[in-house]
Amino acid sequence: MSTELKKALVWWFGALLMIAALTTMVRCAKPPMASTATSIDKAVLESHDRVKETDRNKEILDSLKMYIAKIQTGRPDCDSVCQVAVDRLLEQLNVQKMSGDNSYSLLYDKYTRLLTFAAKVGETKNEKEVIETLKTVTTTIYQTRTIPVKYVPDFWKYSAYLGWAAAVYLLYRIYNKVRSIWSPKNIIT
């Protein structure tokens, strides 16, 4: 093999070694992406309000007195017969009723010719209860964003330093080898 061919081979081999060393040292990876996590919290709060309304009516006492006049038609025989019939009818109306706090009476006194109506209505009480419901919905959205931090362990760092040192040493050896081959001393001889 000629020296020119040896020089070319050494030079090409050194160049390929340099390219291989550089490509192994350069990393073309995509950096890790930031991730986002979303969580939703729902809280439902219900409150019940009771409102009690009471409507009271006081008792009612009422009476009515009416004087019944004698019948006078102008004929005395007819007046007496009609008066007896009216008195009997009004005496049959005499009634008194009572139930709880309520009572009424209708009384006729034929001597004083007085018709009396008396009524008592007891106290009334109406209660109404209203329930109001208030519903509160609270929605809380939590967003968590994770940003990755590149962590390089120490043994990887020292391995990289050692690799660089080895690459520099190899380059130095290749350079000396190429220099010794191309030196004027070898070309002349």
Rosetta constraint file for C-alpha pairs under 8 A:
AtomPair CA 1 CA 5 HARMONIC 6.64 0.50
AtomPair CA 1 CA 6 HARMONIC 6.95 0.50
AtomPair CA 2 CA 6 HARMONIC 6.33 0.50
AtomPair CA 3 CA 7 HARMONIC 6.06 0.50
AtomPair CA 4 CA 8 HARMONIC 6.24 0.50
AtomPair CA 5 CA 9 HARMONIC 6.07 0.50
AtomPair CA 6 CA 10 HARMONIC 6.08 0.50
AtomPair CA 7 CA 11 HARMONIC 6.01 0.50
AtomPair CA 7 CA 178 HARMONIC 7.43 0.50
AtomPair CA 7 CA 181 HARMONIC 6.72 0.50
AtomPair CA 7 CA 182 HARMONIC 7.28 0.50
AtomPair CA 8 CA 12 HARMONIC 6.06 0.50
AtomPair CA 9 CA 13 HARMONIC 5.88 0.50
AtomPair CA 10 CA 14 HARMONIC 5.97 0.50
AtomPair CA 10 CA 178 HARMONIC 6.92 0.50
AtomPair CA 11 CA 15 HARMONIC 6.17 0.50
AtomPair CA 11 CA 178 HARMONIC 7.09 0.50
AtomPair CA 12 CA 16 HARMONIC 6.10 0.50
AtomPair CA 13 CA 17 HARMONIC 6.11 0.50
AtomPair CA 14 CA 18 HARMONIC 6.13 0.50
AtomPair CA 14 CA 174 HARMONIC 6.56 0.50
AtomPair CA 15 CA 19 HARMONIC 6.22 0.50
AtomPair CA 16 CA 20 HARMONIC 6.07 0.50
AtomPair CA 17 CA 21 HARMONIC 6.05 0.50
AtomPair CA 18 CA 22 HARMONIC 6.14 0.50
AtomPair CA 18 CA 171 HARMONIC 7.81 0.50
AtomPair CA 19 CA 23 HARMONIC 6.12 0.50
AtomPair CA 20 CA 24 HARMONIC 6.27 0.50
AtomPair CA 21 CA 25 HARMONIC 6.36 0.50
AtomPair CA 21 CA 167 HARMONIC 7.23 0.50
AtomPair CA 22 CA 26 HARMONIC 6.28 0.50
AtomPair CA 23 CA 27 HARMONIC 7.67 0.50
AtomPair CA 32 CA 148 HARMONIC 6.68 0.50
AtomPair CA 33 CA 147 HARMONIC 7.49 0.50
AtomPair CA 33 CA 148 HARMONIC 7.29 0.50
AtomPair CA 34 CA 145 HARMONIC 6.93 0.50
AtomPair CA 34 CA 146 HARMONIC 5.59 0.50
AtomPair CA 34 CA 147 HARMONIC 4.69 0.50
AtomPair CA 34 CA 148 HARMONIC 6.27 0.50
AtomPair CA 35 CA 145 HARMONIC 5.74 0.50
AtomPair CA 35 CA 146 HARMONIC 5.13 0.50
AtomPair CA 35 CA 147 HARMONIC 6.75 0.50
AtomPair CA 36 CA 143 HARMONIC 6.81 0.50
AtomPair CA 36 CA 144 HARMONIC 5.61 0.50
AtomPair CA 36 CA 145 HARMONIC 4.32 0.50
AtomPair CA 36 CA 146 HARMONIC 6.14 0.50
AtomPair CA 37 CA 143 HARMONIC 5.72 0.50
AtomPair CA 37 CA 144 HARMONIC 5.04 0.50
AtomPair CA 37 CA 145 HARMONIC 6.31 0.50
AtomPair CA 38 CA 141 HARMONIC 7.03 0.50
AtomPair CA 38 CA 142 HARMONIC 5.68 0.50
AtomPair CA 38 CA 143 HARMONIC 4.48 0.50
AtomPair CA 38 CA 144 HARMONIC 6.26 0.50
AtomPair CA 39 CA 141 HARMONIC 5.90 0.50
AtomPair CA 39 CA 142 HARMONIC 5.19 0.50
AtomPair CA 39 CA 143 HARMONIC 6.49 0.50
AtomPair CA 40 CA 139 HARMONIC 6.94 0.50
AtomPair CA 40 CA 140 HARMONIC 5.77 0.50
AtomPair CA 40 CA 141 HARMONIC 4.53 0.50
AtomPair CA 40 CA 142 HARMONIC 6.20 0.50
AtomPair CA 41 CA 139 HARMONIC 5.67 0.50
AtomPair CA 41 CA 140 HARMONIC 4.98 0.50
AtomPair CA 41 CA 141 HARMONIC 6.27 0.50
AtomPair CA 41 CA 142 HARMONIC 7.89 0.50
AtomPair CA 42 CA 137 HARMONIC 6.94 0.50
AtomPair CA 42 CA 138 HARMONIC 5.67 0.50
AtomPair CA 42 CA 139 HARMONIC 4.54 0.50
AtomPair CA 42 CA 140 HARMONIC 6.35 0.50
AtomPair CA 43 CA 137 HARMONIC 5.77 0.50
AtomPair CA 43 CA 138 HARMONIC 5.08 0.50
AtomPair CA 43 CA 139 HARMONIC 6.46 0.50
AtomPair CA 44 CA 135 HARMONIC 6.98 0.50
AtomPair CA 44 CA 136 HARMONIC 5.70 0.50
AtomPair CA 44 CA 137 HARMONIC 4.54 0.50
AtomPair CA 44 CA 138 HARMONIC 6.34 0.50
AtomPair CA 45 CA 135 HARMONIC 5.77 0.50
AtomPair CA 45 CA 136 HARMONIC 5.01 0.50
AtomPair CA 45 CA 137 HARMONIC 6.37 0.50
AtomPair CA 46 CA 133 HARMONIC 6.87 0.50
AtomPair CA 46 CA 134 HARMONIC 5.64 0.50
AtomPair CA 46 CA 135 HARMONIC 4.48 0.50
AtomPair CA 46 CA 136 HARMONIC 6.26 0.50
AtomPair CA 47 CA 133 HARMONIC 5.75 0.50
AtomPair CA 47 CA 134 HARMONIC 5.20 0.50
AtomPair CA 47 CA 135 HARMONIC 6.53 0.50
AtomPair CA 48 CA 131 HARMONIC 6.60 0.50
AtomPair CA 48 CA 132 HARMONIC 5.66 0.50
AtomPair CA 48 CA 133 HARMONIC 4.55 0.50
AtomPair CA 48 CA 134 HARMONIC 6.39 0.50
AtomPair CA 49 CA 131 HARMONIC 5.62 0.50
AtomPair CA 49 CA 132 HARMONIC 5.02 0.50
AtomPair CA 49 CA 133 HARMONIC 6.36 0.50
AtomPair CA 50 CA 129 HARMONIC 6.83 0.50
AtomPair CA 50 CA 130 HARMONIC 5.78 0.50
AtomPair CA 50 CA 131 HARMONIC 4.52 0.50
AtomPair CA 50 CA 132 HARMONIC 6.34 0.50
AtomPair CA 51 CA 129 HARMONIC 5.69 0.50
AtomPair CA 51 CA 130 HARMONIC 5.07 0.50
AtomPair CA 51 CA 131 HARMONIC 6.26 0.50
AtomPair CA 51 CA 132 HARMONIC 7.82 0.50
AtomPair CA 52 CA 127 HARMONIC 7.00 0.50
AtomPair CA 52 CA 128 HARMONIC 5.80 0.50
AtomPair CA 52 CA 129 HARMONIC 4.34 0.50
AtomPair CA 52 CA 130 HARMONIC 6.26 0.50
AtomPair CA 53 CA 127 HARMONIC 5.68 0.50
AtomPair CA 53 CA 128 HARMONIC 5.09 0.50
AtomPair CA 53 CA 129 HARMONIC 6.14 0.50
AtomPair CA 53 CA 130 HARMONIC 7.94 0.50
AtomPair CA 54 CA 125 HARMONIC 6.85 0.50
AtomPair CA 54 CA 126 HARMONIC 5.66 0.50
AtomPair CA 54 CA 127 HARMONIC 4.40 0.50
AtomPair CA 54 CA 128 HARMONIC 6.33 0.50
AtomPair CA 55 CA 125 HARMONIC 5.71 0.50
AtomPair CA 55 CA 126 HARMONIC 4.99 0.50
AtomPair CA 55 CA 127 HARMONIC 6.28 0.50
AtomPair CA 56 CA 123 HARMONIC 7.21 0.50
AtomPair CA 56 CA 124 HARMONIC 5.73 0.50
AtomPair CA 56 CA 125 HARMONIC 4.51 0.50
AtomPair CA 56 CA 126 HARMONIC 6.39 0.50
AtomPair CA 57 CA 123 HARMONIC 5.62 0.50
AtomPair CA 57 CA 124 HARMONIC 5.14 0.50
AtomPair CA 57 CA 125 HARMONIC 6.46 0.50
AtomPair CA 58 CA 122 HARMONIC 7.26 0.50
AtomPair CA 58 CA 123 HARMONIC 4.71 0.50
AtomPair CA 58 CA 124 HARMONIC 6.76 0.50
AtomPair CA 59 CA 120 HARMONIC 7.18 0.50
AtomPair CA 59 CA 121 HARMONIC 5.47 0.50
AtomPair CA 59 CA 122 HARMONIC 4.49 0.50
AtomPair CA 59 CA 123 HARMONIC 4.23 0.50
AtomPair CA 59 CA 124 HARMONIC 7.36 0.50
AtomPair CA 60 CA 119 HARMONIC 7.80 0.50
AtomPair CA 60 CA 120 HARMONIC 5.59 0.50
AtomPair CA 60 CA 121 HARMONIC 4.95 0.50
AtomPair CA 60 CA 122 HARMONIC 6.55 0.50
AtomPair CA 60 CA 123 HARMONIC 7.57 0.50
AtomPair CA 61 CA 118 HARMONIC 7.65 0.50
AtomPair CA 61 CA 119 HARMONIC 5.91 0.50
AtomPair CA 61 CA 120 HARMONIC 4.59 0.50
AtomPair CA 61 CA 121 HARMONIC 6.61 0.50
AtomPair CA 62 CA 118 HARMONIC 5.81 0.50
AtomPair CA 62 CA 119 HARMONIC 5.24 0.50
AtomPair CA 62 CA 120 HARMONIC 6.43 0.50
AtomPair CA 63 CA 116 HARMONIC 7.26 0.50
AtomPair CA 63 CA 117 HARMONIC 5.43 0.50
AtomPair CA 63 CA 118 HARMONIC 4.10 0.50
AtomPair CA 63 CA 119 HARMONIC 6.11 0.50
AtomPair CA 64 CA 116 HARMONIC 5.74 0.50
AtomPair CA 64 CA 117 HARMONIC 4.94 0.50
AtomPair CA 64 CA 118 HARMONIC 6.31 0.50
AtomPair CA 65 CA 114 HARMONIC 6.76 0.50
AtomPair CA 65 CA 115 HARMONIC 5.73 0.50
AtomPair CA 65 CA 116 HARMONIC 4.44 0.50
AtomPair CA 65 CA 117 HARMONIC 6.29 0.50
AtomPair CA 66 CA 114 HARMONIC 5.78 0.50
AtomPair CA 66 CA 115 HARMONIC 5.12 0.50
AtomPair CA 66 CA 116 HARMONIC 6.40 0.50
AtomPair CA 67 CA 113 HARMONIC 5.95 0.50
AtomPair CA 67 CA 114 HARMONIC 4.64 0.50
AtomPair CA 67 CA 115 HARMONIC 6.20 0.50
AtomPair CA 68 CA 113 HARMONIC 5.46 0.50
AtomPair CA 68 CA 114 HARMONIC 6.10 0.50
AtomPair CA 68 CA 115 HARMONIC 6.98 0.50
AtomPair CA 69 CA 113 HARMONIC 7.23 0.50
AtomPair CA 70 CA 83 HARMONIC 6.92 0.50
AtomPair CA 71 CA 79 HARMONIC 5.77 0.50
AtomPair CA 71 CA 82 HARMONIC 7.14 0.50
AtomPair CA 71 CA 83 HARMONIC 6.06 0.50
AtomPair CA 72 CA 76 HARMONIC 7.78 0.50
AtomPair CA 72 CA 79 HARMONIC 5.84 0.50
AtomPair CA 73 CA 78 HARMONIC 7.38 0.50
AtomPair CA 73 CA 79 HARMONIC 6.14 0.50
AtomPair CA 74 CA 79 HARMONIC 7.58 0.50
AtomPair CA 75 CA 79 HARMONIC 6.15 0.50
AtomPair CA 76 CA 80 HARMONIC 6.31 0.50
AtomPair CA 77 CA 81 HARMONIC 6.58 0.50
AtomPair CA 78 CA 82 HARMONIC 6.10 0.50
AtomPair CA 79 CA 83 HARMONIC 5.95 0.50
AtomPair CA 80 CA 84 HARMONIC 6.25 0.50
AtomPair CA 81 CA 85 HARMONIC 6.40 0.50
AtomPair CA 82 CA 86 HARMONIC 6.16 0.50
AtomPair CA 83 CA 87 HARMONIC 6.12 0.50
AtomPair CA 84 CA 88 HARMONIC 6.19 0.50
AtomPair CA 85 CA 89 HARMONIC 6.21 0.50
AtomPair CA 86 CA 90 HARMONIC 6.13 0.50
AtomPair CA 87 CA 91 HARMONIC 6.12 0.50
AtomPair CA 87 CA 110 HARMONIC 6.64 0.50
AtomPair CA 88 CA 92 HARMONIC 6.44 0.50
AtomPair CA 89 CA 93 HARMONIC 6.90 0.50
AtomPair CA 90 CA 94 HARMONIC 7.26 0.50
AtomPair CA 90 CA 108 HARMONIC 6.25 0.50
AtomPair CA 91 CA 107 HARMONIC 7.75 0.50
AtomPair CA 91 CA 108 HARMONIC 5.95 0.50
AtomPair CA 91 CA 109 HARMONIC 7.75 0.50
AtomPair CA 91 CA 110 HARMONIC 7.61 0.50
AtomPair CA 93 CA 106 HARMONIC 6.62 0.50
AtomPair CA 93 CA 107 HARMONIC 6.88 0.50
AtomPair CA 93 CA 108 HARMONIC 7.34 0.50
AtomPair CA 94 CA 105 HARMONIC 7.58 0.50
AtomPair CA 94 CA 106 HARMONIC 5.42 0.50
AtomPair CA 94 CA 107 HARMONIC 4.52 0.50
AtomPair CA 94 CA 108 HARMONIC 6.11 0.50
AtomPair CA 95 CA 105 HARMONIC 5.54 0.50
AtomPair CA 95 CA 106 HARMONIC 5.26 0.50
AtomPair CA 95 CA 107 HARMONIC 6.41 0.50
AtomPair CA 96 CA 103 HARMONIC 7.56 0.50
AtomPair CA 96 CA 104 HARMONIC 5.93 0.50
AtomPair CA 96 CA 105 HARMONIC 4.17 0.50
AtomPair CA 96 CA 106 HARMONIC 6.47 0.50
AtomPair CA 96 CA 107 HARMONIC 7.98 0.50
AtomPair CA 97 CA 103 HARMONIC 5.47 0.50
AtomPair CA 97 CA 104 HARMONIC 5.47 0.50
AtomPair CA 97 CA 105 HARMONIC 6.27 0.50
AtomPair CA 98 CA 102 HARMONIC 5.86 0.50
AtomPair CA 98 CA 103 HARMONIC 4.07 0.50
AtomPair CA 98 CA 104 HARMONIC 6.58 0.50
AtomPair CA 99 CA 103 HARMONIC 6.03 0.50
AtomPair CA 100 CA 122 HARMONIC 7.93 0.50
AtomPair CA 101 CA 120 HARMONIC 7.59 0.50
AtomPair CA 101 CA 121 HARMONIC 6.67 0.50
AtomPair CA 101 CA 122 HARMONIC 4.63 0.50
AtomPair CA 101 CA 123 HARMONIC 7.60 0.50
AtomPair CA 102 CA 119 HARMONIC 7.79 0.50
AtomPair CA 102 CA 120 HARMONIC 5.43 0.50
AtomPair CA 102 CA 121 HARMONIC 4.65 0.50
AtomPair CA 102 CA 122 HARMONIC 5.18 0.50
AtomPair CA 103 CA 119 HARMONIC 5.84 0.50
AtomPair CA 103 CA 120 HARMONIC 5.15 0.50
AtomPair CA 103 CA 121 HARMONIC 6.68 0.50
AtomPair CA 104 CA 117 HARMONIC 7.44 0.50
AtomPair CA 104 CA 118 HARMONIC 5.54 0.50
AtomPair CA 104 CA 119 HARMONIC 4.16 0.50
AtomPair CA 104 CA 120 HARMONIC 6.10 0.50
AtomPair CA 105 CA 116 HARMONIC 7.83 0.50
AtomPair CA 105 CA 117 HARMONIC 5.70 0.50
AtomPair CA 105 CA 118 HARMONIC 5.28 0.50
AtomPair CA 105 CA 119 HARMONIC 6.50 0.50
AtomPair CA 106 CA 115 HARMONIC 7.30 0.50
AtomPair CA 106 CA 116 HARMONIC 5.77 0.50
AtomPair CA 106 CA 117 HARMONIC 4.56 0.50
AtomPair CA 106 CA 118 HARMONIC 6.68 0.50
AtomPair CA 107 CA 115 HARMONIC 5.81 0.50
AtomPair CA 107 CA 116 HARMONIC 5.21 0.50
AtomPair CA 107 CA 117 HARMONIC 6.53 0.50
AtomPair CA 108 CA 113 HARMONIC 7.04 0.50
AtomPair CA 108 CA 114 HARMONIC 5.80 0.50
AtomPair CA 108 CA 115 HARMONIC 4.46 0.50
AtomPair CA 108 CA 116 HARMONIC 6.32 0.50
AtomPair CA 109 CA 113 HARMONIC 5.47 0.50
AtomPair CA 109 CA 114 HARMONIC 5.39 0.50
AtomPair CA 109 CA 115 HARMONIC 6.58 0.50
AtomPair CA 110 CA 114 HARMONIC 7.01 0.50
AtomPair CA 152 CA 156 HARMONIC 6.59 0.50
AtomPair CA 152 CA 157 HARMONIC 6.93 0.50
AtomPair CA 153 CA 157 HARMONIC 6.63 0.50
AtomPair CA 154 CA 158 HARMONIC 6.28 0.50
AtomPair CA 155 CA 159 HARMONIC 6.02 0.50
AtomPair CA 156 CA 160 HARMONIC 6.12 0.50
AtomPair CA 157 CA 161 HARMONIC 6.31 0.50
AtomPair CA 158 CA 162 HARMONIC 6.11 0.50
AtomPair CA 159 CA 163 HARMONIC 6.07 0.50
AtomPair CA 160 CA 164 HARMONIC 6.18 0.50
AtomPair CA 161 CA 165 HARMONIC 6.20 0.50
AtomPair CA 162 CA 166 HARMONIC 6.12 0.50
AtomPair CA 163 CA 167 HARMONIC 6.09 0.50
AtomPair CA 164 CA 168 HARMONIC 6.12 0.50
AtomPair CA 165 CA 169 HARMONIC 6.16 0.50
AtomPair CA 166 CA 170 HARMONIC 6.10 0.50
AtomPair CA 167 CA 171 HARMONIC 6.08 0.50
AtomPair CA 168 CA 172 HARMONIC 6.12 0.50
AtomPair CA 169 CA 173 HARMONIC 6.21 0.50
AtomPair CA 170 CA 174 HARMONIC 6.05 0.50
AtomPair CA 171 CA 175 HARMONIC 5.93 0.50
AtomPair CA 172 CA 176 HARMONIC 6.16 0.50
AtomPair CA 173 CA 177 HARMONIC 6.08 0.50
AtomPair CA 174 CA 178 HARMONIC 6.03 0.50
AtomPair CA 175 CA 179 HARMONIC 5.95 0.50
AtomPair CA 176 CA 180 HARMONIC 5.97 0.50
AtomPair CA 177 CA 181 HARMONIC 6.21 0.50
AtomPair CA 178 CA 182 HARMONIC 6.09 0.50
AtomPair CA 179 CA 183 HARMONIC 5.66 0.50
AtomPair CA 180 CA 186 HARMONIC 7.58 0.50
AtomPair CA 181 CA 186 HARMONIC 6.38 0.50
AtomPair CA 181 CA 187 HARMONIC 7.97 0.50
AtomPair CA 182 CA 186 HARMONIC 6.74 0.50
AtomPair CA 182 CA 187 HARMONIC 6.75 0.50
AtomPair CA 183 CA 187 HARMONIC 6.64 0.50
AtomPair CA 184 CA 188 HARMONIC 6.14 0.50
AtomPair CA 185 CA 189 HARMONIC 6.60 0.50
